Amino acid sequence: MLGFGTLAAIQANAGIALNTFYKYFRDKEQLANEIYQGMSGSLDRALDLATVDQESPRMQFHQLWAQMADFQKTYPRVIGFLESQHLGAYLDADSRGLPRIPQPITDLIGRLHQEKMAKDLPAVILAAIVWGSFVELVKLRSLPHLPLSEEDLARAEECTWDAIRTSGGVG
């Protein structure tokens, strides 16, 4: 499971006694769920800060994209971890119930729909286009032979915006 190793390895890594581990966690699956939920919540909170009302829908999208990029730079392993573990057999009902796509992205799409700035597709589909594009860029950026520059990331943002906005949605 997850490469967490044995409970003894977790205990040794954390530098705690086994009874201390059991004081806080039932087993390593519970620990893994706490980590998964914590990382998911951290991502949502970071993106939620980016989606407060800005002067224009385009600026809201830019802020969201920039915050996703900042989060990835600050916590380079979190998005990859969440993406690789979302189907983990160890996940409990609470972890499985978390949105696959960060809620602030879907919320922003909902606001864009209200302003008639997003294509006429369900918010979750447009959010999947945004999140999926970003996740794939994160994967590409980690490849040594295919680094992405900041300019590439900015141009990808523009392409993603074009993919979800209405033809009149330039503002």
ABEGO torsion letter per residue (X at the ends): XGGAEBAAAAAAAAGBBAAAAAAABABAAAAAAAAAAAAAAAAAAAAAAAABBBABAAAAAAAAAAAAAAAAAABAAAAAAAAAAAABAABBAAAAABBABBAAAAAAAAAAAAAGABBBBBAAAAAAAAAAAAAAAAAAAABAABBBBAAAAAAAAAAAAAAABBAABAX
